[in-house]
Amino acid sequence: MIVGFIIFWALLGLGVFFVAMRGGPRGARRSLHTESKVGQRLVVLGVVVLIAFGLVVPALVLAFNGEHKASVAVGGLHLTAAQQKGRDLFAQSCAVCHTLAATKSVGRTGPNLDIRVGVDIATPAGRRGLVEGAIAEGRARGLGQMPARLYTGREAKEVAEFVAAVAGH
Ligand code: HEC
């Protein structure tokens, strides 16, 4: 998409350049005085094309870009809707205490989850289990205090899904 856009503008620029080179200032003036029907139509067409590609395409790109980016996490991972929800929930209640690259959080009260979940635990199911367990029970194993049940039910699952998917990336 972006590449096509750049190529289009490069070609357009080259086209304008060659027309200018062939006609020169005098040629341009002459053709201005003897505007033909075809010439007028070409100008109208040119304006339409310019508006289409100069305004409409960027507007579309802007409009759909945000939506698209919402599902992209670190390392080009694509998040499911549940994982995206989990990301928001994590940012709200977990990021203050935990470091996790995917949310750019740098909390230092609790363990770094990129390591504790992403490196230490091998399987996705194991990662989900650890996070769900920590949320349900809380933790106080001598490394500090983590309150129990910051989330319950579906929200707890969504956070666990998210952390399991991104930890260590
Ligand atoms: C008030 C700070 C705090 C908050 C908020 C917090 N945690 Fe923790 N978390 C900790 C601490 C401290 C530990 C380590 C406690 C210990 O082992 O004694 C921990 C441990 C963990 C562990 C590792 C458990 C293990 O057995 O190794 C995971 C996973 C975890 N937290 C996930 C989360 C998630 C997900 C959230 C958000 C729902 C969250 N934490 C919110 C402080 C916090």
Backbone and ligand atoms as CSV (ligand in chain L), in Angstrom:
chain,resi,resn,atom,element,x,y,z
A,1,MET,N,N,0.842,-1.203,0.000
A,1,MET,CA,C,0.000,0.000,0.000
A,1,MET,C,C,0.878,1.253,0.000
A,2,ILE,N,N,1.717,1.373,1.023
A,2,ILE,CA,C,2.593,2.544,1.152
A,2,ILE,C,C,3.538,2.614,-0.060
A,3,VAL,N,N,4.096,1.444,-0.419
A,3,VAL,CA,C,5.047,1.406,-1.525
A,3,VAL,C,C,4.377,1.860,-2.815
A,4,GLY,N,N,3.158,1.348,-3.043
A,4,GLY,CA,C,2.408,1.740,-4.233
A,4,GLY,C,C,2.179,3.239,-4.276
A,5,PHE,N,N,1.890,3.770,-3.111
A,5,PHE,CA,C,1.640,5.204,-2.970
A,5,PHE,C,C,2.880,6.001,-3.361
A,6,ILE,N,N,4.031,5.566,-2.868
A,6,ILE,CA,C,5.284,6.271,-3.160
A,6,ILE,C,C,5.610,6.180,-4.648
A,7,ILE,N,N,5.428,4.978,-5.215
A,7,ILE,CA,C,5.708,4.799,-6.639
A,7,ILE,C,C,4.807,5.707,-7.467
A,8,PHE,N,N,3.515,5.766,-7.074
A,8,PHE,CA,C,2.583,6.623,-7.802
A,8,PHE,C,C,3.073,8.065,-7.831
A,9,TRP,N,N,3.459,8.577,-6.671
A,9,TRP,CA,C,3.891,9.979,-6.599
A,9,TRP,C,C,5.201,10.189,-7.351
A,10,ALA,N,N,6.072,9.188,-7.303
A,10,ALA,CA,C,7.328,9.302,-8.038
A,10,ALA,C,C,7.046,9.398,-9.534
A,11,LEU,N,N,6.136,8.527,-10.030
A,11,LEU,CA,C,5.796,8.551,-11.453
A,11,LEU,C,C,5.143,9.869,-11.830
A,12,LEU,N,N,4.243,10.338,-10.963
A,12,LEU,CA,C,3.567,11.606,-11.226
A,12,LEU,C,C,4.592,12.734,-11.315
A,13,GLY,N,N,5.520,12.724,-10.389
A,13,GLY,CA,C,6.561,13.752,-10.378
A,13,GLY,C,C,7.383,13.699,-11.656
A,14,LEU,N,N,7.759,12.475,-12.064
A,14,LEU,CA,C,8.529,12.314,-13.300
A,14,LEU,C,C,7.736,12.826,-14.497
A,15,GLY,N,N,6.450,12.500,-14.546
A,15,GLY,CA,C,5.583,12.942,-15.649
A,15,GLY,C,C,5.574,14.446,-15.753
A,16,VAL,N,N,5.351,15.097,-14.613
A,16,VAL,CA,C,5.337,16.567,-14.589
A,16,VAL,C,C,6.686,17.105,-15.069
A,17,PHE,N,N,7.747,16.462,-14.624
A,17,PHE,CA,C,9.092,16.888,-14.981
A,17,PHE,C,C,9.307,16.821,-16.496
A,18,PHE,N,N,8.908,15.711,-17.137
A,18,PHE,CA,C,9.135,15.564,-18.571
A,18,PHE,C,C,8.271,16.513,-19.386
A,19,VAL,N,N,7.031,16.713,-18.933
A,19,VAL,CA,C,6.183,17.678,-19.634
A,19,VAL,C,C,6.838,19.052,-19.582
A,20,ALA,N,N,7.320,19.381,-18.400
A,20,ALA,CA,C,7.960,20.681,-18.237
A,20,ALA,C,C,9.194,20.798,-19.129
A,21,MET,N,N,9.982,19.711,-19.192
A,21,MET,CA,C,11.189,19.737,-20.000
A,21,MET,C,C,10.870,19.905,-21.489
A,22,ARG,N,N,9.834,19.209,-21.953
A,22,ARG,CA,C,9.513,19.265,-23.390
A,22,ARG,C,C,8.954,20.611,-23.783
A,23,GLY,N,N,8.025,21.093,-22.986
A,23,GLY,CA,C,7.344,22.347,-23.344
A,23,GLY,C,C,8.143,23.560,-22.941
A,24,GLY,N,N,8.761,23.466,-21.771
A,24,GLY,CA,C,9.456,24.621,-21.234
A,24,GLY,C,C,8.457,25.719,-20.924
A,25,PRO,N,N,8.932,26.817,-20.372
A,25,PRO,CA,C,8.041,27.928,-20.020
A,25,PRO,C,C,7.262,28.441,-21.233
A,26,ARG,N,N,7.971,28.515,-22.403
A,26,ARG,CA,C,7.293,29.076,-23.574
A,26,ARG,C,C,6.178,28.127,-24.035
A,27,GLY,N,N,6.511,26.824,-24.080
A,27,GLY,CA,C,5.520,25.826,-24.471
A,27,GLY,C,C,4.313,25.855,-23.555
A,28,ALA,N,N,4.582,25.995,-22.274
A,28,ALA,CA,C,3.484,26.018,-21.312
A,28,ALA,C,C,2.588,27.217,-21.554
A,29,ARG,N,N,3.232,28.381,-21.843
A,29,ARG,CA,C,2.453,29.601,-22.078
A,29,ARG,C,C,1.620,29.455,-23.360
A,30,ARG,N,N,2.293,28.889,-24.388
A,30,ARG,CA,C,1.568,28.727,-25.654
A,30,ARG,C,C,0.339,27.854,-25.451
A,31,SER,N,N,0.525,26.738,-24.740
A,31,SER,CA,C,-0.602,25.833,-24.589
A,31,SER,C,C,-1.677,26.444,-23.699
A,32,LEU,N,N,-1.282,27.376,-22.825
A,32,LEU,CA,C,-2.278,28.051,-21.999
A,32,LEU,C,C,-3.182,28.912,-22.876
A,33,HIS,N,N,-2.570,29.551,-23.908
A,33,HIS,CA,C,-3.349,30.448,-24.760
A,33,HIS,C,C,-4.220,29.686,-25.731
A,34,THR,N,N,-3.792,28.510,-26.113
A,34,THR,CA,C,-4.542,27.762,-27.117
A,34,THR,C,C,-5.142,26.499,-26.504
A,35,GLU,N,N,-5.714,26.681,-25.311
A,35,GLU,CA,C,-6.287,25.533,-24.616
A,35,GLU,C,C,-7.266,24.782,-25.501
A,36,SER,N,N,-6.978,23.522,-25.726
A,36,SER,CA,C,-7.887,22.691,-26.512
A,36,SER,C,C,-8.860,21.985,-25.572
A,37,LYS,N,N,-9.902,21.422,-26.166
A,37,LYS,CA,C,-10.877,20.647,-25.382
A,37,LYS,C,C,-10.176,19.501,-24.665
A,38,VAL,N,N,-9.330,18.810,-25.442
A,38,VAL,CA,C,-8.610,17.667,-24.871
A,38,VAL,C,C,-7.746,18.117,-23.709
A,39,GLY,N,N,-7.078,19.275,-23.930
A,39,GLY,CA,C,-6.222,19.801,-22.871
A,39,GLY,C,C,-7.011,20.079,-21.610
A,40,GLN,N,N,-8.175,20.708,-21.774
A,40,GLN,CA,C,-9.005,21.021,-20.607
A,40,GLN,C,C,-9.410,19.755,-19.878
A,41,ARG,N,N,-9.806,18.769,-20.699
A,41,ARG,CA,C,-10.226,17.510,-20.055
A,41,ARG,C,C,-9.073,16.892,-19.289
A,42,LEU,N,N,-7.894,16.954,-19.865
A,42,LEU,CA,C,-6.727,16.382,-19.191
A,42,LEU,C,C,-6.467,17.080,-17.866
A,43,VAL,N,N,-6.634,18.414,-17.888
A,43,VAL,CA,C,-6.417,19.171,-16.657
A,43,VAL,C,C,-7.420,18.740,-15.596
A,44,VAL,N,N,-8.721,18.640,-16.019
A,44,VAL,CA,C,-9.748,18.218,-15.065
A,44,VAL,C,C,-9.414,16.835,-14.514
A,45,LEU,N,N,-9.039,15.930,-15.425
A,45,LEU,CA,C,-8.684,14.579,-15.015
A,45,LEU,C,C,-7.529,14.609,-14.015
A,46,GLY,N,N,-6.542,15.445,-14.347
A,46,GLY,CA,C,-5.376,15.557,-13.459
A,46,GLY,C,C,-5.784,16.013,-12.077
A,47,VAL,N,N,-6.665,17.012,-12.017
A,47,VAL,CA,C,-7.101,17.527,-10.714
A,47,VAL,C,C,-7.833,16.439,-9.931
A,48,VAL,N,N,-8.708,15.714,-10.642
A,48,VAL,CA,C,-9.453,14.650,-9.970
A,48,VAL,C,C,-8.491,13.600,-9.400
A,49,VAL,N,N,-7.526,13.213,-10.238
A,49,VAL,CA,C,-6.563,12.198,-9.791
A,49,VAL,C,C,-5.766,12.714,-8.595
A,50,LEU,N,N,-5.366,13.985,-8.672
A,50,LEU,CA,C,-4.598,14.563,-7.560
A,50,LEU,C,C,-5.399,14.537,-6.272
A,51,ILE,N,N,-6.668,14.935,-6.369
A,51,ILE,CA,C,-7.499,14.950,-5.164
A,51,ILE,C,C,-7.669,13.526,-4.625
A,52,ALA,N,N,-7.941,12.606,-5.562
A,52,ALA,CA,C,-8.177,11.228,-5.145
A,52,ALA,C,C,-6.977,10.676,-4.393
A,53,PHE,N,N,-5.802,10.843,-4.977
A,53,PHE,CA,C,-4.632,10.221,-4.362
A,53,PHE,C,C,-4.001,11.089,-3.281
A,54,GLY,N,N,-4.182,12.394,-3.416
A,54,GLY,CA,C,-3.558,13.271,-2.438
A,54,GLY,C,C,-4.357,13.414,-1.165
A,55,LEU,N,N,-5.678,13.260,-1.255
A,55,LEU,CA,C,-6.513,13.447,-0.067
A,55,LEU,C,C,-7.221,12.176,0.355
A,56,VAL,N,N,-7.881,11.527,-0.620
A,56,VAL,CA,C,-8.731,10.393,-0.259
A,56,VAL,C,C,-7.899,9.222,0.259
A,57,VAL,N,N,-6.846,8.885,-0.460
A,57,VAL,CA,C,-6.046,7.735,-0.045
A,57,VAL,C,C,-5.406,7.947,1.335
A,58,PRO,N,N,-4.742,9.108,1.561
A,58,PRO,CA,C,-4.203,9.329,2.908
A,58,PRO,C,C,-5.290,9.298,3.981
A,59,ALA,N,N,-6.467,9.856,3.650
A,59,ALA,CA,C,-7.551,9.856,4.635
A,59,ALA,C,C,-7.958,8.430,4.969
A,60,LEU,N,N,-8.065,7.585,3.940
A,60,LEU,CA,C,-8.426,6.186,4.174
A,60,LEU,C,C,-7.357,5.488,5.005
A,61,VAL,N,N,-6.099,5.747,4.646
A,61,VAL,CA,C,-5.001,5.116,5.388
A,61,VAL,C,C,-5.073,5.526,6.858
A,62,LEU,N,N,-5.280,6.829,7.100
A,62,LEU,CA,C,-5.365,7.306,8.483
A,62,LEU,C,C,-6.541,6.667,9.211
A,63,ALA,N,N,-7.669,6.586,8.498
A,63,ALA,CA,C,-8.880,6.082,9.135
A,63,ALA,C,C,-8.731,4.625,9.554
A,64,PHE,N,N,-8.068,3.826,8.714
A,64,PHE,CA,C,-8.006,2.394,9.014
A,64,PHE,C,C,-6.736,1.987,9.740
A,65,ASN,N,N,-5.781,2.881,9.793
A,65,ASN,CA,C,-4.506,2.539,10.406
A,65,ASN,C,C,-4.649,2.216,11.884
A,66,GLY,N,N,-5.348,3.106,12.612
A,66,GLY,CA,C,-5.482,2.917,14.055
A,66,GLY,C,C,-6.102,1.569,14.382
A,67,GLU,N,N,-7.168,1.250,13.675
A,67,GLU,CA,C,-7.860,-0.019,13.868
A,67,GLU,C,C,-6.893,-1.184,13.695
A,68,HIS,N,N,-6.101,-1.090,12.633
A,68,HIS,CA,C,-5.187,-2.165,12.297
A,68,HIS,C,C,-4.113,-2.319,13.367
A,69,LYS,N,N,-3.570,-1.202,13.811
A,69,LYS,CA,C,-2.465,-1.234,14.770
A,69,LYS,C,C,-2.893,-1.818,16.108
A,70,ALA,N,N,-4.180,-1.667,16.442
A,70,ALA,CA,C,-4.642,-2.118,17.752
A,70,ALA,C,C,-4.375,-3.599,17.967
A,71,SER,N,N,-4.325,-4.371,16.882
A,71,SER,CA,C,-4.158,-5.810,17.045
A,71,SER,C,C,-2.693,-6.227,16.928
A,72,VAL,N,N,-1.819,-5.265,16.696
A,72,VAL,CA,C,-0.411,-5.616,16.524
A,72,VAL,C,C,0.342,-5.371,17.836
A,73,ALA,N,N,1.077,-6.372,18.278
A,73,ALA,CA,C,1.877,-6.217,19.487
A,73,ALA,C,C,3.345,-6.369,19.129
A,74,VAL,N,N,4.202,-6.339,20.129
A,74,VAL,CA,C,5.642,-6.469,19.887
A,74,VAL,C,C,5.954,-7.686,19.030
A,75,GLY,N,N,6.993,-7.565,18.238
A,75,GLY,CA,C,7.439,-8.696,17.426
A,75,GLY,C,C,6.470,-9.043,16.312
A,76,GLY,N,N,5.573,-8.091,15.947
A,76,GLY,CA,C,4.641,-8.350,14.862
A,76,GLY,C,C,3.557,-9.349,15.225
A,77,LEU,N,N,3.410,-9.674,16.518
A,77,LEU,CA,C,2.348,-10.587,16.940
A,77,LEU,C,C,0.996,-9.959,16.674
A,78,HIS,N,N,0.031,-10.798,16.276
A,78,HIS,CA,C,-1.336,-10.296,16.128
A,78,HIS,C,C,-2.175,-10.792,17.286
A,79,LEU,N,N,-2.866,-9.867,17.926
A,79,LEU,CA,C,-3.638,-10.218,19.112
A,79,LEU,C,C,-5.090,-10.466,18.752
A,80,THR,N,N,-5.687,-11.445,19.422
A,80,THR,CA,C,-7.124,-11.663,19.285
A,80,THR,C,C,-7.842,-10.554,20.043
A,81,ALA,N,N,-9.161,-10.480,19.847
A,81,ALA,CA,C,-9.943,-9.455,20.539
A,81,ALA,C,C,-9.805,-9.616,22.049
A,82,ALA,N,N,-9.825,-10.864,22.516
A,82,ALA,CA,C,-9.699,-11.112,23.959
A,82,ALA,C,C,-8.338,-10.648,24.464
A,83,GLN,N,N,-7.299,-10.904,23.673
A,83,GLN,CA,C,-5.955,-10.495,24.097
A,83,GLN,C,C,-5.815,-8.977,24.108
A,84,GLN,N,N,-6.474,-8.303,23.158
A,84,GLN,CA,C,-6.444,-6.833,23.159
A,84,GLN,C,C,-7.105,-6.284,24.408
A,85,LYS,N,N,-8.214,-6.909,24.786
A,85,LYS,CA,C,-8.895,-6.529,26.028
A,85,LYS,C,C,-7.949,-6.757,27.208
A,86,GLY,N,N,-7.286,-7.903,27.179
A,86,GLY,CA,C,-6.336,-8.229,28.237
A,86,GLY,C,C,-5.223,-7.203,28.342
A,87,ARG,N,N,-4.786,-6.691,27.177
A,87,ARG,CA,C,-3.736,-5.676,27.193
A,87,ARG,C,C,-4.188,-4.424,27.936
A,88,ASP,N,N,-5.425,-3.991,27.667
A,88,ASP,CA,C,-5.939,-2.806,28.363
A,88,ASP,C,C,-6.045,-3.055,29.865
A,89,LEU,N,N,-6.560,-4.248,30.215
A,89,LEU,CA,C,-6.718,-4.575,31.629
A,89,LEU,C,C,-5.348,-4.633,32.314
A,90,PHE,N,N,-4.371,-5.221,31.628
A,90,PHE,CA,C,-3.028,-5.303,32.195
A,90,PHE,C,C,-2.475,-3.901,32.447
A,91,ALA,N,N,-2.661,-3.013,31.464
A,91,ALA,CA,C,-2.153,-1.649,31.603
A,91,ALA,C,C,-2.796,-0.960,32.809
A,92,GLN,N,N,-4.076,-1.255,33.045
A,92,GLN,CA,C,-4.792,-0.602,34.150
A,92,GLN,C,C,-4.306,-1.069,35.514
A,93,SER,N,N,-4.115,-2.376,35.684
A,93,SER,CA,C,-3.935,-2.887,37.051
A,93,SER,C,C,-2.647,-3.650,37.308
A,94,CYS,N,N,-1.917,-4.018,36.303
A,94,CYS,CA,C,-0.740,-4.848,36.529
A,94,CYS,C,C,0.554,-4.113,36.217
A,95,ALA,N,N,0.487,-3.168,35.287
A,95,ALA,CA,C,1.706,-2.535,34.770
A,95,ALA,C,C,2.463,-1.765,35.846
A,96,VAL,N,N,1.742,-1.234,36.839
A,96,VAL,CA,C,2.430,-0.467,37.889
A,96,VAL,C,C,3.464,-1.323,38.608
A,97,CYS,N,N,3.207,-2.623,38.724
A,97,CYS,CA,C,4.099,-3.483,39.514
A,97,CYS,C,C,4.991,-4.375,38.660
A,98,HIS,N,N,4.657,-4.552,37.399
A,98,HIS,CA,C,5.396,-5.535,36.600
A,98,HIS,C,C,5.983,-4.938,35.328
A,99,THR,N,N,7.157,-5.390,35.006
A,99,THR,CA,C,7.762,-5.052,33.724
A,99,THR,C,C,7.245,-6.009,32.663
A,100,LEU,N,N,6.810,-5.449,31.525
A,100,LEU,CA,C,6.387,-6.272,30.390
A,100,LEU,C,C,6.612,-5.434,29.132
A,101,ALA,N,N,7.492,-5.899,28.262
A,101,ALA,CA,C,7.874,-5.102,27.101
A,101,ALA,C,C,6.670,-4.762,26.229
A,102,ALA,N,N,5.724,-5.699,26.103
A,102,ALA,CA,C,4.604,-5.504,25.190
A,102,ALA,C,C,3.745,-4.305,25.564
A,103,THR,N,N,3.727,-3.939,26.835
A,103,THR,CA,C,2.954,-2.765,27.242
A,103,THR,C,C,3.890,-1.627,27.631
A,104,LYS,N,N,5.189,-1.816,27.357
A,104,LYS,CA,C,6.200,-0.816,27.711
A,104,LYS,C,C,6.132,-0.477,29.190
A,105,SER,N,N,5.699,-1.428,29.993
A,105,SER,CA,C,5.621,-1.139,31.424
A,105,SER,C,C,6.927,-1.554,32.099
A,106,VAL,N,N,7.282,-0.815,33.153
A,106,VAL,CA,C,8.584,-1.004,33.787
A,106,VAL,C,C,8.452,-1.107,35.301
A,107,GLY,N,N,7.283,-1.617,35.786
A,107,GLY,CA,C,7.095,-1.766,37.233
A,107,GLY,C,C,8.155,-2.688,37.821
A,108,ARG,N,N,8.587,-2.369,39.064
A,108,ARG,CA,C,9.674,-3.154,39.653
A,108,ARG,C,C,9.287,-3.759,40.997
A,109,THR,N,N,8.020,-3.635,41.377
A,109,THR,CA,C,7.587,-4.227,42.645
A,109,THR,C,C,7.556,-5.748,42.528
A,110,GLY,N,N,6.995,-6.225,41.442
A,110,GLY,CA,C,6.912,-7.662,41.216
A,110,GLY,C,C,7.935,-8.111,40.188
A,111,PRO,N,N,7.974,-9.422,39.935
A,111,PRO,CA,C,8.948,-9.936,38.964
A,111,PRO,C,C,8.681,-9.435,37.539
A,112,ASN,N,N,9.742,-9.371,36.764
A,112,ASN,CA,C,9.661,-9.035,35.342
A,112,ASN,C,C,8.962,-10.189,34.620
A,113,LEU,N,N,7.789,-9.918,34.051
A,113,LEU,CA,C,6.994,-11.020,33.480
A,113,LEU,C,C,7.555,-11.515,32.148
A,114,ASP,N,N,8.347,-10.698,31.466
A,114,ASP,CA,C,9.007,-11.207,30.258
A,114,ASP,C,C,9.909,-12.389,30.625
A,115,ILE,N,N,10.479,-12.315,31.827
A,115,ILE,CA,C,11.365,-13.403,32.266
A,115,ILE,C,C,10.577,-14.472,33.025
A,116,ARG,N,N,9.835,-14.036,34.044
A,116,ARG,CA,C,9.149,-15.000,34.918
A,116,ARG,C,C,8.132,-15.839,34.136
A,117,VAL,N,N,7.464,-15.237,33.172
A,117,VAL,CA,C,6.469,-15.973,32.377
A,117,VAL,C,C,7.044,-16.379,31.028
A,118,GLY,N,N,7.668,-15.403,30.339
A,118,GLY,CA,C,8.087,-15.659,28.958
A,118,GLY,C,C,9.278,-16.591,28.833
A,119,VAL,N,N,10.249,-16.474,29.765
A,119,VAL,CA,C,11.467,-17.282,29.653
A,119,VAL,C,C,11.374,-18.550,30.500
A,120,ASP,N,N,10.881,-18.384,31.753
A,120,ASP,CA,C,10.892,-19.519,32.678
A,120,ASP,C,C,9.888,-20.610,32.310
A,121,ILE,N,N,8.775,-20.240,31.692
A,121,ILE,CA,C,7.716,-21.216,31.422
A,121,ILE,C,C,7.671,-21.500,29.915
A,122,ALA,N,N,7.692,-22.775,29.574
A,122,ALA,CA,C,7.868,-23.132,28.167
A,122,ALA,C,C,6.577,-23.114,27.358
A,123,THR,N,N,5.490,-23.617,27.902
A,123,THR,CA,C,4.292,-23.815,27.078
A,123,THR,C,C,3.272,-22.686,27.272
A,124,PRO,N,N,2.500,-22.393,26.243
A,124,PRO,CA,C,1.452,-21.372,26.358
A,124,PRO,C,C,0.456,-21.700,27.473
A,125,ALA,N,N,0.095,-22.969,27.578
A,125,ALA,CA,C,-0.859,-23.352,28.623
A,125,ALA,C,C,-0.266,-23.113,30.008
A,126,GLY,N,N,1.012,-23.445,30.151
A,126,GLY,CA,C,1.683,-23.219,31.422
A,126,GLY,C,C,1.728,-21.742,31.778
A,127,ARG,N,N,1.974,-20.910,30.777
A,127,ARG,CA,C,2.026,-19.459,31.006
A,127,ARG,C,C,0.671,-18.930,31.455
A,128,ARG,N,N,-0.360,-19.345,30.712
A,128,ARG,CA,C,-1.715,-18.908,31.098
A,128,ARG,C,C,-2.017,-19.343,32.520
A,129,GLY,N,N,-1.689,-20.600,32.828
A,129,GLY,CA,C,-1.976,-21.152,34.152
A,129,GLY,C,C,-1.298,-20.360,35.259
A,130,LEU,N,N,-0.034,-20.039,35.051
A,130,LEU,CA,C,0.714,-19.300,36.079
A,130,LEU,C,C,0.083,-17.934,36.327
A,131,VAL,N,N,-0.251,-17.238,35.223
A,131,VAL,CA,C,-0.810,-15.889,35.370
A,131,VAL,C,C,-2.189,-15.954,36.016
A,132,GLU,N,N,-3.020,-16.892,35.549
A,132,GLU,CA,C,-4.359,-17.024,36.142
A,132,GLU,C,C,-4.255,-17.350,37.626
A,133,GLY,N,N,-3.320,-18.229,37.969
A,133,GLY,CA,C,-3.128,-18.593,39.372
A,133,GLY,C,C,-2.714,-17.394,40.210
A,134,ALA,N,N,-1.758,-16.627,39.681
A,134,ALA,CA,C,-1.270,-15.462,40.419
A,134,ALA,C,C,-2.398,-14.452,40.628
A,135,ILE,N,N,-3.237,-14.264,39.590
A,135,ILE,CA,C,-4.334,-13.297,39.726
A,135,ILE,C,C,-5.346,-13.796,40.760
A,136,ALA,N,N,-5.684,-15.082,40.709
A,136,ALA,CA,C,-6.715,-15.620,41.597
A,136,ALA,C,C,-6.255,-15.627,43.056
A,137,GLU,N,N,-5.013,-16.076,43.289
A,137,GLU,CA,C,-4.567,-16.283,44.673
A,137,GLU,C,C,-3.814,-15.093,45.230
A,138,GLY,N,N,-3.277,-14.245,44.352
A,138,GLY,CA,C,-2.344,-13.229,44.816
A,138,GLY,C,C,-1.029,-13.914,45.130
A,139,ARG,N,N,-0.032,-13.128,45.502
A,139,ARG,CA,C,1.273,-13.735,45.794
A,139,ARG,C,C,1.905,-13.031,46.985
A,140,ALA,N,N,2.505,-13.817,47.849
A,140,ALA,CA,C,3.292,-13.257,48.944
A,140,ALA,C,C,4.286,-14.326,49.335
A,141,ARG,N,N,5.197,-14.583,48.432
A,141,ARG,CA,C,6.164,-15.654,48.670
A,141,ARG,C,C,7.503,-15.105,49.120
A,142,GLY,N,N,7.477,-13.900,49.601
A,142,GLY,CA,C,8.720,-13.340,50.133
A,142,GLY,C,C,9.355,-12.310,49.209
A,143,LEU,N,N,8.763,-12.138,48.049
A,143,LEU,CA,C,9.312,-11.158,47.110
A,143,LEU,C,C,8.492,-9.874,47.094
A,144,GLY,N,N,7.499,-9.796,47.950
A,144,GLY,CA,C,6.632,-8.625,47.966
A,144,GLY,C,C,5.185,-9.058,47.990
A,145,GLN,N,N,4.286,-8.117,47.851
A,145,GLN,CA,C,2.862,-8.400,47.973
A,145,GLN,C,C,2.142,-8.168,46.649
A,146,MET,N,N,1.376,-9.158,46.229
A,146,MET,CA,C,0.480,-8.952,45.081
A,146,MET,C,C,-0.931,-9.311,45.531
A,147,PRO,N,N,-1.848,-8.347,45.455
A,147,PRO,CA,C,-3.211,-8.622,45.933
A,147,PRO,C,C,-3.897,-9.686,45.080
A,148,ALA,N,N,-4.760,-10.482,45.716
A,148,ALA,CA,C,-5.521,-11.511,45.016
A,148,ALA,C,C,-6.718,-10.876,44.307
A,149,ARG,N,N,-7.174,-11.551,43.267
A,149,ARG,CA,C,-8.425,-11.216,42.583
A,149,ARG,C,C,-8.523,-9.761,42.102
A,150,LEU,N,N,-7.437,-9.244,41.553
A,150,LEU,CA,C,-7.533,-7.931,40.902
A,150,LEU,C,C,-8.518,-8.034,39.743
A,151,TYR,N,N,-8.546,-9.213,39.130
A,151,TYR,CA,C,-9.561,-9.519,38.117
A,151,TYR,C,C,-10.117,-10.899,38.403
A,152,THR,N,N,-11.352,-11.086,37.976
A,152,THR,CA,C,-11.960,-12.412,38.127
A,152,THR,C,C,-12.622,-12.792,36.809
A,153,GLY,N,N,-12.987,-14.055,36.702
A,153,GLY,CA,C,-13.784,-14.534,35.570
A,153,GLY,C,C,-13.144,-14.249,34.228
A,154,ARG,N,N,-13.955,-13.695,33.333
A,154,ARG,CA,C,-13.494,-13.510,31.963
A,154,ARG,C,C,-12.322,-12.546,31.872
A,155,GLU,N,N,-12.363,-11.499,32.692
A,155,GLU,CA,C,-11.271,-10.513,32.637
A,155,GLU,C,C,-9.943,-11.143,33.043
A,156,ALA,N,N,-9.980,-11.992,34.061
A,156,ALA,CA,C,-8.747,-12.669,34.490
A,156,ALA,C,C,-8.200,-13.526,33.343
A,157,LYS,N,N,-9.113,-14.199,32.653
A,157,LYS,CA,C,-8.697,-15.052,31.518
A,157,LYS,C,C,-8.080,-14.206,30.407
A,158,GLU,N,N,-8.686,-13.043,30.135
A,158,GLU,CA,C,-8.193,-12.184,29.055
A,158,GLU,C,C,-6.788,-11.673,29.370
A,159,VAL,N,N,-6.564,-11.295,30.619
A,159,VAL,CA,C,-5.225,-10.840,31.010
A,159,VAL,C,C,-4.230,-11.991,30.860
A,160,ALA,N,N,-4.631,-13.172,31.313
A,160,ALA,CA,C,-3.730,-14.323,31.239
A,160,ALA,C,C,-3.404,-14.657,29.783
A,161,GLU,N,N,-4.412,-14.613,28.921
A,161,GLU,CA,C,-4.204,-14.870,27.491
A,161,GLU,C,C,-3.190,-13.887,26.911
A,162,PHE,N,N,-3.381,-12.618,27.272
A,162,PHE,CA,C,-2.506,-11.581,26.729
A,162,PHE,C,C,-1.069,-11.787,27.194
A,163,VAL,N,N,-0.890,-11.934,28.513
A,163,VAL,CA,C,0.477,-12.063,29.038
A,163,VAL,C,C,1.141,-13.308,28.455
A,164,ALA,N,N,0.379,-14.407,28.385
A,164,ALA,CA,C,0.947,-15.646,27.854
A,164,ALA,C,C,1.401,-15.454,26.405
A,165,ALA,N,N,0.658,-14.654,25.654
A,165,ALA,CA,C,0.977,-14.477,24.238
A,165,ALA,C,C,2.205,-13.586,24.011
A,166,VAL,N,N,2.383,-12.578,24.855
A,166,VAL,CA,C,3.412,-11.577,24.562
A,166,VAL,C,C,4.659,-11.664,25.432
A,167,ALA,N,N,4.569,-12.325,26.590
A,167,ALA,CA,C,5.700,-12.315,27.519
A,167,ALA,C,C,6.941,-12.883,26.844
A,168,GLY,N,N,8.044,-12.188,26.985
A,168,GLY,CA,C,9.302,-12.655,26.412
A,168,GLY,C,C,9.528,-12.198,24.982
A,169,HIS,N,N,8.547,-11.509,24.388
A,169,HIS,CA,C,8.717,-11.024,23.013
A,169,HIS,C,C,9.235,-9.590,23.008
L,1,HEC,C1,C,0.949,-4.137,43.969
L,1,HEC,C2,C,1.857,-4.673,42.993
L,1,HEC,C3,C,1.365,-5.748,42.053
L,1,HEC,C4,C,0.298,-5.698,41.205
L,1,HEC,C5,C,-0.707,-4.568,41.019
L,1,HEC,C6,C,0.321,-6.933,40.452
L,1,HEC,N1,N,1.351,-7.714,40.854
L,1,HEC,FE1,FE,1.874,-9.527,40.121
L,1,HEC,N2,N,3.289,-9.709,41.527
L,1,HEC,C7,C,3.648,-8.745,42.445
L,1,HEC,C8,C,4.677,-9.279,43.332
L,1,HEC,C9,C,5.351,-8.502,44.462
L,1,HEC,C10,C,4.908,-10.605,42.923
L,1,HEC,C11,C,5.866,-11.607,43.562
L,1,HEC,C12,C,5.310,-11.966,44.950
L,1,HEC,C13,C,6.067,-13.069,45.633
L,1,HEC,O1,O,6.459,-14.000,44.937
L,1,HEC,O2,O,6.232,-12.976,46.845
L,1,HEC,C14,C,4.038,-10.848,41.770
L,1,HEC,C15,C,4.017,-12.019,41.035
L,1,HEC,C16,C,3.344,-12.175,39.845
L,1,HEC,C17,C,3.494,-13.298,38.962
L,1,HEC,C18,C,4.447,-14.483,39.122
L,1,HEC,C19,C,3.786,-15.531,39.963
L,1,HEC,C20,C,4.729,-16.659,40.263
L,1,HEC,O3,O,4.259,-17.619,40.851
L,1,HEC,O4,O,5.914,-16.584,39.947
L,1,HEC,C21,C,2.661,-13.096,37.920
L,1,HEC,C22,C,2.444,-13.997,36.704
L,1,HEC,C23,C,1.967,-11.845,38.152
L,1,HEC,N3,N,2.409,-11.310,39.332
L,1,HEC,C24,C,1.016,-11.293,37.309
L,1,HEC,C25,C,0.289,-10.159,37.614
L,1,HEC,C26,C,-0.835,-9.707,36.851
L,1,HEC,C27,C,-1.353,-10.351,35.588
L,1,HEC,C28,C,-1.304,-8.586,37.475
L,1,HEC,C29,C,-2.523,-7.748,37.105
L,1,HEC,C30,C,-3.798,-8.424,37.256
L,1,HEC,C31,C,-0.451,-8.330,38.615
L,1,HEC,N4,N,0.491,-9.307,38.662
L,1,HEC,C32,C,-0.589,-7.247,39.452
L,1,HEC,C33,C,3.120,-7.470,42.531
L,1,HEC,C34,C,2.017,-7.028,41.839
